[in-house]
Amino acid sequence: MALFQEFEKQGVKLFKYRGTLPIIILIAALLLYAYQAYSGIKTCFPLEGNIYQLICLLVSLIGLFVRIHTLGFVLPNTSGRNTHKQIADGINKTGMYSLLRHPLYLGNFLMWLGIGMLTENIWFNTFFILSFWLYYERIMYAEETFLIKKFGKEYTNWSKDVPPFIPKISNYQKPELNFAWRKVIRQEKSGIAALFIVFMLFHQIAFYFEK
């Protein structure tokens, strides 16, 4: 099997389980944080305590903002939480999609990076970044292959000047649609709640071992 076919095959499979990696990362981060707190292991991070935790929260909230801003302006039947197959009735080209081709995955990355940073472990965060990239690179490849097959030159012409993951600020175009609050609340309410619950868990672990 050619390499591009293998990438697409892997991406289709990973697409169905793209919610699994964050759960694995979360469990690993909590266990590592608890172990470090129990063992009294000192970290090399220059900031400690509430200030550092606020910085971590800010990183995650930026990721949440990216997701909310993205979902609020997308076309119907695009950028959903579907896992069984790819769905796209059109190509999103404005708003966050004018800055990069995969804004939801950038939002995911920042949300989970903020949580990973709570461990104050540089090796864990390095592992997280590499794992995220390898995991989602295949998914992005599969998604783009699907969109090229469905929309052809319309997609390839648009994507020429839009980077896949790192935003190009000069590209920004105002969203064409009105902001859909109901769609955002429906899709993101569980994610918002989970984010704050996770930060609370880290705080409680730290509080417990500081007694």
Protein Blocks (a to p, Z undefined) as FASTA:
>chain_A
ZZklmmmmmmmmmmmmmmmmmmmmmmmmmmmmmmmmmnopacfbfbgcjllmmmmmmmmm
mmmmmmmmmmmmgcehiaiabfkbccdfbdcfehjllmpmblmlmmmmmmmmmmmmmnop
aklmmmmmmmmmmmmmmmmmmmmmmmmmmnmmmmmmmmmmmcfklccfklpccdfbdcdf
klmmmmmmmmmmmmmmmmmmmmmmmmmmmZZ
